[in-house]
Amino acid sequence: MKLHIIYFIIRTEANNIKGGKTLGNEKERLQTGNDYATERVPLSERKSIASVALVASGFCIAMSGLFTGAAMAAGLNVKQALISAFMGNLILSIYGGAIGAAGAREGLSSSRLAIYSFGKEGFKIVSLVLALTMGGWFSVQSGFFGNTINAMFPNAGFITQPNFAGFWGGMLMLLTAYFGYKGLDALSKVAVPAILILGTYGAFAAMKSVGGLAGAIAIIPHGDTTISAGIVMVVGSFAAGASAQADITRYSKDAKAAWIATIIGYMAANTFIIIAGYLTTLSTGIGDLPKAMLQLGLGLPALLVLILAQWTTNDNNLYTSSLGLANIFKMKKSKITLAIGVVGSILGGLGVADYFTGWLNILGIGVPPMAGIIMADYYFVRKQNYKFKDESQIPKWNINALIAWGIGSLIGFTLNFGIASLNSLFASLIIYVILMKLKPIHMEQEMN
């Protein structure tokens, strides 16, 4: 018996060495299966710029972008819309890029980065807020998907009824999120090019109905929307999402790659989807690209745009939510994803989640100041140095972070000018730096 045991141990160790692994890497193997939810993504697991850029683009390409463009069409001409989309996404690129670069350097998600600024216990609040916000929007978007499918195909039978379509739509989006980054990557490789092609086709078909691009440019909107208001629409539509940029870019090889992927995601993909929604609405008067395409006789392309645009964003919502909860509960991330996805799909299909959109908007305003604190701690307080031996050097709570978060959120809610999400972000960033200068929280204090 002993000989059999010894033989088994030797054979196992030999197989591990042959595969380039040792028993000492067992923890890393387990984390690979858990999508590195609570650990740094090792350099050996980092992805190419193209891979991360596609996933980031898929996250940005959403129905909300189409509706943002539709809202801009009410009062902005083509030149003004282009300026608004460009400037808004430039702001998102800088904001999301800063968070994303930190995530790439450290190999950590947004919620995990917060452990250094909020503390070992404090960061769980950040994780919970991110999880509730993004998980809530997953449920709401699933219900929205069902309603839109029904509006496009009202006579297609039971499968397009709002409740059932919302449920199967949510379950569809769960499939890729369940497999973590690999699932997001696999979908984005197919979905992003398809959306770009089909969206361009639909936008040009809409413009053709009014005499092409020249005809669309000649249309003068009757609203009184300003360029600054247009910028606010663009930034506000994705401010909470940009706070979770590190969830994607932690798989980048370095900070430069993270910046490139983030800029492509916002400046190319998000600008495209907003302008596609804008031009379609301007040309047809229908503020919904899939519906406009359907009216123009483009039934299958319209359906594909609707499904893929929702899928590539909502699986990211679920992915971020599960990453947040994986840092609170000692459960495998895939199981958390499955649980949130099933419950969210049911609630979305039943329309229950729609009653919580007000609370989700409130949570959304509270997310950017959290990102501001992470940026302040990483770039201005710790000087991009998070290389600690272990988490025993991190205090349980950082009261400075909690105070800055509270004041930043209050400013975001109360100021009546500018962009609420950016007001709260910069306020929390500045307040945190000042507080840390007045009363520093040292990472070594738990060791004494």
Secondary structure as UniProt FT lines:
FT   HELIX           2..18
FT   TURN            19..20
FT   HELIX           23..25
FT   HELIX           26..33
FT   TURN            34..36
FT   HELIX           43..45
FT   HELIX           49..60
FT   HELIX           63..72
FT   TURN            73..75
FT   HELIX           78..106
FT   HELIX           110..118
FT   TURN            120..122
FT   HELIX           123..152
FT   TURN            154..155
FT   HELIX           158..160
FT   HELIX           162..178
FT   TURN            179..180
FT   HELIX           181..208
FT   TURN            209..211
FT   HELIX           212..218
FT   HELIX           227..243
FT   TURN            244..245
FT   HELIX           246..249
FT   TURN            250..251
FT   HELIX           255..263
FT   HELIX           264..270
FT   HELIX           271..284
FT   HELIX           289..295
FT   TURN            296..297
FT   HELIX           299..326
FT   TURN            327..328
FT   HELIX           333..350
FT   HELIX           352..356
FT   HELIX           357..375
FT   HELIX           376..381
FT   TURN            383..384
FT   HELIX           391..393
FT   HELIX           399..414
FT   HELIX           420..438
FT   HELIX           443..447
//
